[in-house]
Amino acid sequence: MSADRAALVAAISAGPDDDTPRLACADWFEEQGGEANVARAEFIRAQVERARLPATDPRQSELEARELRLLRAHVATWAGAHFAFKKCRFRRGFIEYVHLHLTHFLHHRRQLLALEPVRDVSLTGWQRSPPHLYDRVGACAEWGRVETLRLYPQGQHHAPDNDALR
């Protein structure tokens, strides 16, 4: 990952509700060229515009259709930056939600948070993990960037043990 992209993602993480760094990142993607990058720029702009519109605005459906077309065509490239983005959601152009096993979070959290401005995390595997992992995961400095944490004993199909907001 380039230093420019890392700086843009850091700016998005520092002000997650400010669209200015998101739109600057869209410009950066466009400047990089290539089909996937230009599509990512368009996707970011479409999601940002849609988020700004009232739910009843007639442009919502057109923007949503554009988002879905771009996502279907390029999600493997955009989310393929790291295997842990297999279960993820985009918000305003970026991956802000991930669902993964707690050991994957523990070992890959720095890279995940550098690649995308993740704010919402669901962790599975608590039931079968050794207790020392709980302390290690809980001690991660990166929790300061995460706003919502959901803990699942096995998989997401089970009810979460809690829903902690940070």
C-alpha positions in Angstrom: 0.0 0.0 0.0 1.3 3.4 -0.9 2.1 6.1 1.7 -0.5 8.4 0.1 -3.3 5.9 0.4 -2.3 5.2 4.0 -2.4 8.9 4.8 -5.8 9.2 3.2 -7.2 6.2 5.1 -5.7 7.6 8.4 -7.5 11.0 7.6 -10.8 9.1 7.1 -10.3 7.2 10.3 -9.5 10.4 12.2 -12.8 12.1 11.0 -15.1 9.2 10.0 -18.1 11.5 9.6 -16.3 14.0 7.4 -16.7 13.3 3.7 -13.8 15.6 2.6 -11.1 12.9 3.1 -13.3 10.3 1.4 -13.7 12.5 -1.6 -10.0 13.3 -1.7 -9.3 9.5 -1.6 -11.8 9.1 -4.6 -9.7 11.7 -6.5 -6.6 9.8 -5.6 -8.0 6.5 -6.8 -9.0 8.2 -10.1 -5.5 9.6 -10.5 -4.0 6.1 -10.1 -5.9 5.0 -13.2 -6.9 1.5 -14.1 -10.4 0.2 -14.3 -10.8 -0.9 -10.7 -9.4 2.3 -9.3 -11.6 4.5 -11.5 -14.6 2.4 -10.5 -13.7 2.7 -6.8 -13.6 6.5 -7.2 -17.0 6.4 -8.8 -18.3 4.0 -6.1 -17.0 6.3 -3.3 -18.7 9.4 -4.8 -22.0 7.5 -5.4 -22.1 6.2 -1.8 -21.2 9.6 -0.4 -23.8 11.3 -2.5 -26.5 8.7 -1.5 -25.7 9.1 2.2 -26.3 12.8 1.9 -29.7 12.5 0.3 -32.9 12.0 2.2 -34.2 8.4 2.0 -37.2 9.6 -0.1 -35.1 11.3 -2.7 -35.8 9.9 -6.2 -32.1 9.7 -7.0 -31.6 7.1 -4.2 -32.6 4.2 -6.5 -30.4 5.3 -9.4 -27.4 5.7 -7.1 -28.0 2.4 -5.4 -28.2 0.6 -8.7 -24.9 2.2 -9.8 -23.3 1.2 -6.4 -24.4 -2.4 -6.9 -23.2 -2.6 -10.4 -19.7 -1.3 -9.4 -19.6 -3.5 -6.3 -20.5 -6.7 -8.2 -17.9 -5.9 -10.8 -15.0 -5.0 -8.5 -15.6 -6.2 -4.9 -13.1 -9.1 -5.4 -10.4 -6.5 -6.2 -11.4 -3.9 -3.6 -12.0 -6.4 -0.7 -9.3 -8.7 -1.9 -6.6 -6.5 -0.4 -6.8 -8.8 2.6 -8.5 -12.2 3.3 -10.2 -10.9 6.4 -12.3 -8.6 4.2 -14.3 -11.7 3.0 -17.2 -10.7 5.3 -17.4 -6.9 5.1 -19.6 -4.0 4.4 -18.9 -0.8 2.6 -20.1 2.6 4.0 -19.6 5.8 2.1 -17.1 4.1 -0.2 -15.0 2.2 2.3 -15.0 -1.0 4.3 -16.2 0.0 7.7 -17.5 -3.4 8.9 -15.7 -6.7 9.2 -16.7 -10.0 10.6 -13.8 -12.4 11.4 -12.4 -14.9 13.9 -10.7 -13.3 17.0 -7.3 -14.8 16.1 -7.4 -13.3 12.7 -8.2 -9.9 14.2 -5.4 -10.3 16.7 -2.8 -11.2 14.1 -3.9 -8.9 11.2 -5.6 -5.9 12.9 -2.9 -3.3 12.1 -2.9 -4.2 8.4 -6.7 -4.3 8.3 -7.0 -0.9 9.9 -4.3 0.6 7.6 -6.1 -0.6 4.4 -9.6 0.5 5.3 -11.2 2.7 8.0 -12.9 -0.1 9.9 -15.2 1.1 12.7 -17.4 -1.9 13.3 -16.1 -5.3 14.2 -17.8 -8.7 14.8 -15.5 -11.3 16.3 -16.3 -15.0 16.4 -14.6 -17.9 18.1 -14.8 -16.9 21.8 -16.3 -20.2 22.9 -13.5 -22.4 21.8 -10.5 -20.1 22.3 -8.1 -20.3 25.2 -8.6 -17.7 27.9 -5.2 -16.0 27.3 -6.4 -14.9 23.9 -9.2 -12.9 25.5 -6.6 -10.8 27.4 -4.5 -10.3 24.3 -7.4 -9.3 22.1 -8.7 -6.9 24.8 -5.3 -5.3 25.2 -5.1 -4.2 21.5 -4.4 -0.5 21.2 -6.4 -0.4 18.0 -9.7 -0.7 19.9 -9.7 3.1 20.1 -10.6 3.3 16.4 -13.4 0.8 16.7 -16.9 2.2 17.6 -18.9 -1.0 17.7 -17.8 -4.5 18.8 -19.9 -7.6 18.7 -18.7 -10.9 20.2 -20.1 -14.2 19.0 -19.3 -17.5 20.7 -19.1 -19.5 17.4 -20.4 -17.9 14.2 -22.5 -15.0 13.4 -25.6 -17.2 13.2 -25.5 -17.4 17.0 -26.7 -14.6 19.2 -23.9 -12.3 20.2 -22.6 -12.5 23.8 -22.8 -8.7 24.0 -22.9 -5.6 22.0 -20.3 -3.3 23.4 -20.1 0.3 22.1 -16.8 2.2 22.4 
